[in-house]
Amino acid sequence: MPATALPKSRLAYRRGEVFSTACPSREILNHVTSRWGVLVLVALMEGTHRFSELRRKIDGVSEKMLAQTLQQLEADGFVERVAHPVVPPHVEYSLTPLGEQIGAQVDSLVDWIEVNLPKIMKAKVRRAA
């Protein structure tokens, strides 16, 4: 079906529009594939975590970047935040069903990189020589 035959509401969300600067999928792609986005999604694939657990698990992430990443992924519908009314505050993060789907995709990418890391490192050494 040609693009002009699609309803106006669907025109902005056609598959393949990621190459357009106006496509909202670019923002989501950035959130999911950022260094911290990938690591948060992979960590949450293992189950629910508190903020402090995620911070310890993801070596090198600052509190600010972790909070920002979680907020972005929550706004995108991938992460659910549950705040328990206790003192001190107890907040837990887990993946939504949509988050589990994208998490599986990202986890596959991370797994592929780890399996192929020796070949990648070898290519880097060859390139540097």
CNS distance restraints for C-alpha pairs under 8 A (distance, minus, plus):
assign (resid   1 and name CA) (resid   5 and name CA) 6.37 0.50 0.50
assign (resid   1 and name CA) (resid   6 and name CA) 7.29 0.50 0.50
assign (resid   2 and name CA) (resid   6 and name CA) 7.04 0.50 0.50
assign (resid   3 and name CA) (resid  11 and name CA) 6.69 0.50 0.50
assign (resid   4 and name CA) (resid  11 and name CA) 7.99 0.50 0.50
assign (resid   6 and name CA) (resid  10 and name CA) 6.30 0.50 0.50
assign (resid   6 and name CA) (resid  11 and name CA) 6.27 0.50 0.50
assign (resid   7 and name CA) (resid  11 and name CA) 6.58 0.50 0.50
assign (resid   8 and name CA) (resid  12 and name CA) 7.62 0.50 0.50
assign (resid   9 and name CA) (resid  13 and name CA) 7.90 0.50 0.50
assign (resid  10 and name CA) (resid  14 and name CA) 6.43 0.50 0.50
assign (resid  12 and name CA) (resid  17 and name CA) 7.73 0.50 0.50
assign (resid  12 and name CA) (resid  23 and name CA) 6.94 0.50 0.50
assign (resid  13 and name CA) (resid  17 and name CA) 7.01 0.50 0.50
assign (resid  13 and name CA) (resid  23 and name CA) 7.34 0.50 0.50
assign (resid  13 and name CA) (resid  24 and name CA) 7.95 0.50 0.50
assign (resid  17 and name CA) (resid  23 and name CA) 5.97 0.50 0.50
assign (resid  18 and name CA) (resid  23 and name CA) 5.58 0.50 0.50
assign (resid  18 and name CA) (resid  24 and name CA) 7.78 0.50 0.50
assign (resid  18 and name CA) (resid  25 and name CA) 5.95 0.50 0.50
assign (resid  18 and name CA) (resid  26 and name CA) 5.92 0.50 0.50
assign (resid  19 and name CA) (resid  23 and name CA) 7.45 0.50 0.50
assign (resid  21 and name CA) (resid  26 and name CA) 7.56 0.50 0.50
assign (resid  24 and name CA) (resid  28 and name CA) 6.97 0.50 0.50
assign (resid  25 and name CA) (resid  29 and name CA) 5.95 0.50 0.50
assign (resid  26 and name CA) (resid  30 and name CA) 6.10 0.50 0.50
assign (resid  27 and name CA) (resid  31 and name CA) 6.35 0.50 0.50
assign (resid  28 and name CA) (resid  32 and name CA) 6.18 0.50 0.50
assign (resid  28 and name CA) (resid  76 and name CA) 7.03 0.50 0.50
assign (resid  29 and name CA) (resid  33 and name CA) 5.89 0.50 0.50
assign (resid  30 and name CA) (resid  34 and name CA) 5.67 0.50 0.50
assign (resid  31 and name CA) (resid  37 and name CA) 5.74 0.50 0.50
assign (resid  31 and name CA) (resid  69 and name CA) 7.30 0.50 0.50
assign (resid  31 and name CA) (resid  72 and name CA) 6.65 0.50 0.50
assign (resid  31 and name CA) (resid  73 and name CA) 6.76 0.50 0.50
assign (resid  32 and name CA) (resid  37 and name CA) 5.00 0.50 0.50
assign (resid  32 and name CA) (resid  38 and name CA) 5.90 0.50 0.50
assign (resid  32 and name CA) (resid  41 and name CA) 7.89 0.50 0.50
assign (resid  32 and name CA) (resid  73 and name CA) 7.51 0.50 0.50
assign (resid  32 and name CA) (resid 106 and name CA) 7.96 0.50 0.50
assign (resid  33 and name CA) (resid  37 and name CA) 5.91 0.50 0.50
assign (resid  33 and name CA) (resid  38 and name CA) 5.51 0.50 0.50
assign (resid  33 and name CA) (resid 106 and name CA) 7.83 0.50 0.50
assign (resid  34 and name CA) (resid  38 and name CA) 6.06 0.50 0.50
assign (resid  35 and name CA) (resid  39 and name CA) 6.46 0.50 0.50
assign (resid  36 and name CA) (resid  40 and name CA) 5.97 0.50 0.50
assign (resid  36 and name CA) (resid  61 and name CA) 7.28 0.50 0.50
assign (resid  36 and name CA) (resid  65 and name CA) 7.63 0.50 0.50
assign (resid  36 and name CA) (resid  66 and name CA) 7.14 0.50 0.50
assign (resid  36 and name CA) (resid  69 and name CA) 6.63 0.50 0.50
assign (resid  37 and name CA) (resid  41 and name CA) 6.14 0.50 0.50
assign (resid  37 and name CA) (resid  69 and name CA) 6.05 0.50 0.50
assign (resid  37 and name CA) (resid  70 and name CA) 7.93 0.50 0.50
assign (resid  37 and name CA) (resid  73 and name CA) 7.53 0.50 0.50
assign (resid  38 and name CA) (resid  42 and name CA) 6.16 0.50 0.50
assign (resid  38 and name CA) (resid 106 and name CA) 6.38 0.50 0.50
assign (resid  38 and name CA) (resid 107 and name CA) 7.97 0.50 0.50
assign (resid  39 and name CA) (resid  43 and name CA) 6.00 0.50 0.50
assign (resid  39 and name CA) (resid  58 and name CA) 6.81 0.50 0.50
assign (resid  40 and name CA) (resid  44 and name CA) 6.09 0.50 0.50
assign (resid  40 and name CA) (resid  54 and name CA) 7.40 0.50 0.50
assign (resid  40 and name CA) (resid  58 and name CA) 7.59 0.50 0.50
assign (resid  40 and name CA) (resid  69 and name CA) 7.90 0.50 0.50
assign (resid  40 and name CA) (resid  70 and name CA) 7.68 0.50 0.50
assign (resid  41 and name CA) (resid  45 and name CA) 6.21 0.50 0.50
assign (resid  41 and name CA) (resid  95 and name CA) 7.71 0.50 0.50
assign (resid  41 and name CA) (resid  99 and name CA) 7.55 0.50 0.50
assign (resid  41 and name CA) (resid 103 and name CA) 5.23 0.50 0.50
assign (resid  41 and name CA) (resid 106 and name CA) 7.40 0.50 0.50
assign (resid  41 and name CA) (resid 107 and name CA) 7.84 0.50 0.50
assign (resid  42 and name CA) (resid  46 and name CA) 7.28 0.50 0.50
assign (resid  42 and name CA) (resid 103 and name CA) 6.08 0.50 0.50
assign (resid  42 and name CA) (resid 104 and name CA) 7.95 0.50 0.50
assign (resid  42 and name CA) (resid 106 and name CA) 7.04 0.50 0.50
assign (resid  42 and name CA) (resid 107 and name CA) 5.65 0.50 0.50
assign (resid  43 and name CA) (resid  47 and name CA) 7.55 0.50 0.50
assign (resid  43 and name CA) (resid  54 and name CA) 7.29 0.50 0.50
assign (resid  43 and name CA) (resid  57 and name CA) 7.64 0.50 0.50
assign (resid  43 and name CA) (resid  58 and name CA) 7.96 0.50 0.50
assign (resid  44 and name CA) (resid  48 and name CA) 6.10 0.50 0.50
assign (resid  44 and name CA) (resid  49 and name CA) 6.81 0.50 0.50
assign (resid  44 and name CA) (resid  93 and name CA) 7.62 0.50 0.50
assign (resid  44 and name CA) (resid  94 and name CA) 5.90 0.50 0.50
assign (resid  44 and name CA) (resid  95 and name CA) 6.25 0.50 0.50
assign (resid  45 and name CA) (resid  95 and name CA) 7.17 0.50 0.50
assign (resid  45 and name CA) (resid 100 and name CA) 6.78 0.50 0.50
assign (resid  45 and name CA) (resid 103 and name CA) 6.35 0.50 0.50
assign (resid  45 and name CA) (resid 104 and name CA) 7.55 0.50 0.50
assign (resid  47 and name CA) (resid  94 and name CA) 6.35 0.50 0.50
assign (resid  47 and name CA) (resid  95 and name CA) 7.74 0.50 0.50
assign (resid  48 and name CA) (resid  92 and name CA) 6.47 0.50 0.50
assign (resid  48 and name CA) (resid  93 and name CA) 5.54 0.50 0.50
assign (resid  48 and name CA) (resid  94 and name CA) 4.52 0.50 0.50
assign (resid  48 and name CA) (resid  95 and name CA) 7.60 0.50 0.50
assign (resid  49 and name CA) (resid  53 and name CA) 5.91 0.50 0.50
assign (resid  49 and name CA) (resid  54 and name CA) 6.23 0.50 0.50
assign (resid  49 and name CA) (resid  92 and name CA) 5.57 0.50 0.50
assign (resid  49 and name CA) (resid  93 and name CA) 5.40 0.50 0.50
assign (resid  49 and name CA) (resid  94 and name CA) 6.62 0.50 0.50
assign (resid  50 and name CA) (resid  54 and name CA) 6.38 0.50 0.50
assign (resid  50 and name CA) (resid  90 and name CA) 7.40 0.50 0.50
assign (resid  50 and name CA) (resid  91 and name CA) 5.81 0.50 0.50
assign (resid  50 and name CA) (resid  92 and name CA) 4.44 0.50 0.50
assign (resid  50 and name CA) (resid  93 and name CA) 6.07 0.50 0.50
assign (resid  51 and name CA) (resid  55 and name CA) 6.21 0.50 0.50
assign (resid  51 and name CA) (resid  91 and name CA) 6.71 0.50 0.50
assign (resid  51 and name CA) (resid  92 and name CA) 6.67 0.50 0.50
assign (resid  51 and name CA) (resid  93 and name CA) 7.25 0.50 0.50
assign (resid  52 and name CA) (resid  56 and name CA) 6.24 0.50 0.50
assign (resid  53 and name CA) (resid  57 and name CA) 6.06 0.50 0.50
assign (resid  54 and name CA) (resid  58 and name CA) 5.96 0.50 0.50
assign (resid  55 and name CA) (resid  59 and name CA) 7.01 0.50 0.50
assign (resid  55 and name CA) (resid  61 and name CA) 6.60 0.50 0.50
assign (resid  55 and name CA) (resid  62 and name CA) 7.59 0.50 0.50
assign (resid  55 and name CA) (resid  63 and name CA) 7.05 0.50 0.50
assign (resid  55 and name CA) (resid  66 and name CA) 7.12 0.50 0.50
assign (resid  61 and name CA) (resid  65 and name CA) 6.33 0.50 0.50
assign (resid  61 and name CA) (resid  66 and name CA) 6.23 0.50 0.50
assign (resid  62 and name CA) (resid  66 and name CA) 6.13 0.50 0.50
assign (resid  63 and name CA) (resid  67 and name CA) 6.09 0.50 0.50
assign (resid  64 and name CA) (resid  68 and name CA) 6.11 0.50 0.50
assign (resid  65 and name CA) (resid  69 and name CA) 5.95 0.50 0.50
assign (resid  66 and name CA) (resid  70 and name CA) 6.07 0.50 0.50
assign (resid  67 and name CA) (resid  71 and name CA) 6.14 0.50 0.50
assign (resid  68 and name CA) (resid  72 and name CA) 6.23 0.50 0.50
assign (resid  69 and name CA) (resid  73 and name CA) 6.18 0.50 0.50
assign (resid  70 and name CA) (resid  74 and name CA) 5.93 0.50 0.50
assign (resid  70 and name CA) (resid  79 and name CA) 7.13 0.50 0.50
assign (resid  71 and name CA) (resid  75 and name CA) 6.06 0.50 0.50
assign (resid  72 and name CA) (resid  76 and name CA) 6.21 0.50 0.50
assign (resid  73 and name CA) (resid  77 and name CA) 6.37 0.50 0.50
assign (resid  73 and name CA) (resid  78 and name CA) 5.30 0.50 0.50
assign (resid  73 and name CA) (resid  79 and name CA) 5.54 0.50 0.50
assign (resid  74 and name CA) (resid  78 and name CA) 5.57 0.50 0.50
assign (resid  74 and name CA) (resid  79 and name CA) 4.40 0.50 0.50
assign (resid  74 and name CA) (resid  80 and name CA) 5.95 0.50 0.50
assign (resid  74 and name CA) (resid  81 and name CA) 7.21 0.50 0.50
assign (resid  75 and name CA) (resid  79 and name CA) 7.90 0.50 0.50
assign (resid  77 and name CA) (resid  96 and name CA) 6.98 0.50 0.50
assign (resid  77 and name CA) (resid  98 and name CA) 6.85 0.50 0.50
assign (resid  77 and name CA) (resid  99 and name CA) 6.97 0.50 0.50
assign (resid  78 and name CA) (resid  95 and name CA) 5.80 0.50 0.50
assign (resid  78 and name CA) (resid  96 and name CA) 5.37 0.50 0.50
assign (resid  78 and name CA) (resid  97 and name CA) 7.52 0.50 0.50
assign (resid  78 and name CA) (resid  98 and name CA) 5.57 0.50 0.50
assign (resid  78 and name CA) (resid  99 and name CA) 3.74 0.50 0.50
assign (resid  78 and name CA) (resid 100 and name CA) 7.46 0.50 0.50
assign (resid  78 and name CA) (resid 102 and name CA) 7.76 0.50 0.50
assign (resid  79 and name CA) (resid  93 and name CA) 6.57 0.50 0.50
assign (resid  79 and name CA) (resid  94 and name CA) 5.65 0.50 0.50
assign (resid  79 and name CA) (resid  95 and name CA) 4.55 0.50 0.50
assign (resid  79 and name CA) (resid  96 and name CA) 5.49 0.50 0.50
assign (resid  79 and name CA) (resid  99 and name CA) 6.07 0.50 0.50
assign (resid  80 and name CA) (resid  93 and name CA) 5.64 0.50 0.50
assign (resid  80 and name CA) (resid  94 and name CA) 5.33 0.50 0.50
assign (resid  80 and name CA) (resid  95 and name CA) 5.89 0.50 0.50
assign (resid  80 and name CA) (resid  96 and name CA) 5.93 0.50 0.50
assign (resid  81 and name CA) (resid  91 and name CA) 6.84 0.50 0.50
assign (resid  81 and name CA) (resid  92 and name CA) 5.81 0.50 0.50
assign (resid  81 and name CA) (resid  93 and name CA) 4.76 0.50 0.50
assign (resid  81 and name CA) (resid  94 and name CA) 6.82 0.50 0.50
assign (resid  82 and name CA) (resid  91 and name CA) 5.57 0.50 0.50
assign (resid  82 and name CA) (resid  92 and name CA) 5.20 0.50 0.50
assign (resid  82 and name CA) (resid  93 and name CA) 6.45 0.50 0.50
assign (resid  83 and name CA) (resid  89 and name CA) 7.21 0.50 0.50
assign (resid  83 and name CA) (resid  90 and name CA) 5.91 0.50 0.50
assign (resid  83 and name CA) (resid  91 and name CA) 4.31 0.50 0.50
assign (resid  83 and name CA) (resid  92 and name CA) 6.46 0.50 0.50
assign (resid  84 and name CA) (resid  89 and name CA) 6.73 0.50 0.50
assign (resid  84 and name CA) (resid  90 and name CA) 5.30 0.50 0.50
assign (resid  84 and name CA) (resid  91 and name CA) 6.07 0.50 0.50
assign (resid  85 and name CA) (resid  89 and name CA) 6.70 0.50 0.50
assign (resid  85 and name CA) (resid  90 and name CA) 7.29 0.50 0.50
assign (resid  86 and name CA) (resid  90 and name CA) 6.46 0.50 0.50
assign (resid  95 and name CA) (resid  99 and name CA) 4.85 0.50 0.50
assign (resid  95 and name CA) (resid 100 and name CA) 5.67 0.50 0.50
assign (resid  96 and name CA) (resid 100 and name CA) 6.12 0.50 0.50
assign (resid  97 and name CA) (resid 101 and name CA) 6.49 0.50 0.50
assign (resid  98 and name CA) (resid 102 and name CA) 6.50 0.50 0.50
assign (resid  99 and name CA) (resid 103 and name CA) 5.68 0.50 0.50
assign (resid 100 and name CA) (resid 104 and name CA) 6.06 0.50 0.50
assign (resid 101 and name CA) (resid 105 and name CA) 6.66 0.50 0.50
assign (resid 102 and name CA) (resid 106 and name CA) 6.24 0.50 0.50
assign (resid 103 and name CA) (resid 107 and name CA) 5.84 0.50 0.50
assign (resid 104 and name CA) (resid 108 and name CA) 6.16 0.50 0.50
assign (resid 105 and name CA) (resid 109 and name CA) 6.53 0.50 0.50
assign (resid 106 and name CA) (resid 110 and name CA) 6.26 0.50 0.50
assign (resid 107 and name CA) (resid 111 and name CA) 6.02 0.50 0.50
assign (resid 108 and name CA) (resid 112 and name CA) 6.09 0.50 0.50
assign (resid 109 and name CA) (resid 113 and name CA) 6.27 0.50 0.50
assign (resid 110 and name CA) (resid 114 and name CA) 6.23 0.50 0.50
assign (resid 111 and name CA) (resid 115 and name CA) 6.13 0.50 0.50
assign (resid 112 and name CA) (resid 116 and name CA) 6.09 0.50 0.50
assign (resid 113 and name CA) (resid 117 and name CA) 5.62 0.50 0.50
assign (resid 116 and name CA) (resid 120 and name CA) 6.24 0.50 0.50
assign (resid 117 and name CA) (resid 121 and name CA) 5.95 0.50 0.50
assign (resid 118 and name CA) (resid 122 and name CA) 6.09 0.50 0.50
assign (resid 119 and name CA) (resid 123 and name CA) 6.20 0.50 0.50
assign (resid 120 and name CA) (resid 124 and name CA) 6.27 0.50 0.50
assign (resid 121 and name CA) (resid 125 and name CA) 6.24 0.50 0.50
assign (resid 122 and name CA) (resid 126 and name CA) 6.24 0.50 0.50
assign (resid 123 and name CA) (resid 127 and name CA) 6.09 0.50 0.50
assign (resid 124 and name CA) (resid 128 and name CA) 6.19 0.50 0.50
assign (resid 125 and name CA) (resid 129 and name CA) 6.26 0.50 0.50
